[in-house]
Amino acid sequence: MTTLIVLIFLAAAVGAVALVVSSLSDMQASRIDTAGLRPEICAAIQNADSSQMRALCARHPESALGRVVRDVLAKSSHLPADEATRSELLRMLLDQALDGETERASRATNVLRTIGFTCIPLGLMATVWDIWLAIASPDPAPLYAMMASAAAYSIAGLLLSLTVLGLYKYLSSRLNAGLSELGDSRSDILCAFLSRPTGKRPQRTAGLTSARVDKRVGFKAAGANPQ
């Protein structure tokens, strides 16, 4: 049992460090790609050039902004031409895409938090197990030696937990800063999509159409039956 928990501690420490390094590398790549994409993507959206937008997003695959624009672009072609309805639906699509990026960025921090909260119970479990084995042995060691040996697992679990939770706090602050920069681009992207020509005419309501038809029929009937 204690050997297994020690191996779990080692795997958790290595996995936490690897996860933080990978997340920071992805964030740096996303920031660099977004810096190159932001000046061009708004102009492409306003020009209604779908092929250029797809090419820009494909050229910057690591950019979170590119993924948001690609998601909104894939669904915006089916929106109605009515300005008020289209504006509201575009806001909803943009918020959904941003929420998806937030969830995607939070996966690493959620794993780190889980590791941090799991290490302390595992250390206590190893301590209790080691004490029980020492007491059950036919030649038990002195109590102070037994406690000192068993407490090492709890101390190791506590130190590992504090280290991983510290990494969690650091990574969360970096991710929040990146998501805040992405949120600052929301209004620019929304304005660009709203100013994009749709090529559709707003549909007339059925009530107005039927009223015009009734009016025309009334005029024809009056002309056909003069007084």
C-alpha positions, -999 to +999 in steps of 0.1 A: +000+000+000+026+025+010+048+017-021+017+023-043+010+056-027+046+067-031+044+059-068+011+078-070+028+108-054+057+107-080+032+103-109+011+132-096+042+155-092+055+147-127+020+150-142+013+183-125+046+199-138+041+185-173+005+199-173+016+233-163+044+235-188+021+223-216-007+248-207+018+277-205+032+267-239-003+266-254-011+299-239+020+315-254+014+300-288-023+312-286-012+348-277+013+350-305-012+337-331-039+360-318-016+390-320-011+382-357-047+374-364-066+403-347-057+431-372-068+411-402-098+391-390-121+421-384-115+435-419-122+400-434-155+398-415-166+432-426-158+424-462-179+392-459-150+372-474-157+337-459-128+321-478-103+347-464-117+342-429-113+305-431-077+309-445-068+333-416-082+309-390-064+280-406-031+300-407-034+306-369-046+273-355-034+279-320-053+312-317-083+311-293-097+341-312-095+321-344-114+293-329-141+317-317-145+333-351-145+300-369-174+287-346-194+319-351-188+319-389-200+284-393-234+292-377-239+329-388-248+321-424-281+307-413-292+338-393-321+359-405-316+392-421-337+411-396-313+434-378-326+431-342-330+393-344-296+389-361-279+410-335-293+391-306-285+357-322-249+368-330-245+378-293-257+344-282-234+326-307-204+347-296-211+340-259-214+303-266-180+303-285-163+322-256-178+298-231-164+269-250-129+285-249-133+291-212-142+254-206-114+243-228-089+264-209-102+253-175-095+216-181-059+218-170-067+238-138-095+214-129-070+185-131-045+203-109-071+212-083-082+175-082-046+164-077-040+190-050-070+179-030-062+142-034-027+142-021-034+149+016-059+120+020-035+096+003-007+107+027-029+102+057-040+068+044-004+057+040+004+069+075-025+049+090-015+019+070+021+020+081+012+024+118-012-005+116+015-027+100+040-017+127+016-024+155+006-058+140+042-069+135+056-095+160+085-073+170+071-037+170+094-008+170+093+019+196+064+043+194+084+074+186+102+056+158+070+042+144+052+076+144+082+094+128+084+068+100+046+069+094+043+107+096+066+111+066+038+101+042+014+127+056+041+154+054+049+144+018+012+144+009+008+179+025+038+194+008+028+179-026-007+192-021+004+227-013+028+227-043+002+215-067-024+240-054+002+268-058+007+258-094-031+257-098-034+293-085-006+305-108-020+288-139-055+301-131-043+337-129-025+333-163-055+317-179-078+344-165-056+371-180-057+354-214-095+350-213-098+386-203-079+396-234-101+374-254-132+389-239-119+424-248-121+414-284-158+404-281-172+439-290-149+443-320-158+408-334-195+415-328-194+449-345-176+433-374-202+406-378-231+431-375-216+453-402-211+424-425-236+424-454-260+395-454-272+395-490-308+387-477-339+408-476-358+409-444-390+389-447-423+407-445-448+397-420-478+377-430-502+403-416-489+431-438-489+409-469-525+397-464-536+433-457-522+444-490-538+416-509-572+424-494-568+460-503-559+452-539-589+428-542-611+455-528-599+480-554-605+455-582-640+447-570-648+484-569-635+489-604-654+460-618-688+471-602-690+509-607-720+525-590 
